[in-house]
Amino acid sequence: MLFMAIGTLAVADGLVLLFANSFLLFLPEDSRYIGMSASAILTYNPRLYMWVMTVYRLWGAFLLTTGALIIAIAAIPFRNK
């Protein structure tokens, strides 16, 4: 049951990264570390937006498929019951 919960959380995390994270491009700690606001960063390098969105999509897809695989493997013992 623990692996099913972990897989479900990974799938949920992947969905958040794939769909909901496009509204929050940079986290507040990103801007603090760089020392610029998000709009200033995008003005400085406009292509950075597409790169960050690609990273979010890739990590989201990775988490989604890994979570699905964990759920499938965790469900194997329940098939015989």
C-alpha positions as CSV (number, residue, x, y, z in Angstrom):
1,M,0.0,0.0,0.0
2,L,2.9,2.4,0.7
3,F,4.2,2.0,-2.9
4,M,0.7,2.7,-4.2
5,A,0.6,6.0,-2.2
6,I,4.1,6.9,-3.4
7,G,3.2,6.3,-7.0
8,T,0.0,8.3,-6.6
9,L,1.9,11.2,-5.2
10,A,4.5,11.0,-8.0
11,V,1.6,11.1,-10.6
12,A,0.0,14.1,-8.8
13,D,3.4,15.9,-8.7
14,G,3.9,15.2,-12.4
15,L,0.5,16.6,-13.3
16,V,1.2,19.7,-11.3
17,L,4.5,20.2,-13.1
18,L,2.9,19.5,-16.5
19,F,-0.2,21.8,-16.2
20,A,-0.3,24.0,-13.2
21,N,3.3,25.2,-13.0
22,S,3.1,27.3,-16.2
23,F,1.5,30.1,-14.1
24,L,4.5,30.2,-11.7
25,L,7.6,30.3,-13.9
26,F,10.1,31.2,-11.3
27,L,9.9,30.5,-7.6
28,P,10.6,33.3,-5.2
29,E,13.9,31.7,-4.1
30,D,15.0,31.7,-7.8
31,S,14.6,35.5,-8.0
32,R,16.3,36.0,-4.6
33,Y,19.3,33.8,-5.7
34,I,19.7,35.6,-9.1
35,G,19.0,39.0,-7.6
36,M,16.5,40.0,-10.2
37,S,12.8,40.0,-10.5
38,A,11.1,37.4,-12.8
39,S,10.2,40.1,-15.4
40,A,13.8,41.4,-15.4
41,I,15.1,37.9,-15.9
42,L,12.8,37.4,-18.9
43,T,13.7,40.8,-20.3
44,Y,17.4,40.0,-20.0
45,N,17.0,36.6,-21.8
46,P,13.5,36.0,-23.4
47,R,14.5,32.5,-24.5
48,L,14.8,31.5,-20.9
49,Y,11.0,31.2,-20.6
50,M,10.9,28.4,-23.2
51,W,13.8,26.6,-21.6
52,V,12.3,26.7,-18.1
53,M,8.9,25.5,-19.5
54,T,10.7,22.6,-21.3
55,V,12.4,21.6,-18.0
56,Y,9.0,21.7,-16.2
57,R,7.4,19.6,-18.9
58,L,10.2,17.0,-18.9
59,W,10.3,16.6,-15.2
60,G,6.5,16.4,-15.1
61,A,6.4,13.7,-17.7
62,F,9.2,11.9,-15.9
63,L,7.3,12.0,-12.6
64,L,4.0,11.0,-14.2
65,T,5.4,7.9,-16.0
66,T,7.5,6.9,-13.0
67,G,4.5,7.1,-10.7
68,A,2.5,5.1,-13.1
69,L,5.2,2.4,-13.2
70,I,5.4,2.4,-9.4
71,I,1.6,1.9,-9.2
72,A,1.7,-0.9,-11.8
73,I,4.5,-2.7,-10.0
74,A,2.8,-2.2,-6.6
75,A,-0.5,-3.6,-8.0
76,I,1.1,-7.0,-9.0
77,P,0.5,-8.7,-5.6
78,F,-3.1,-7.7,-5.7
79,R,-3.8,-9.4,-9.0
80,N,-4.1,-12.9,-7.5
81,K,-6.5,-11.9,-4.8
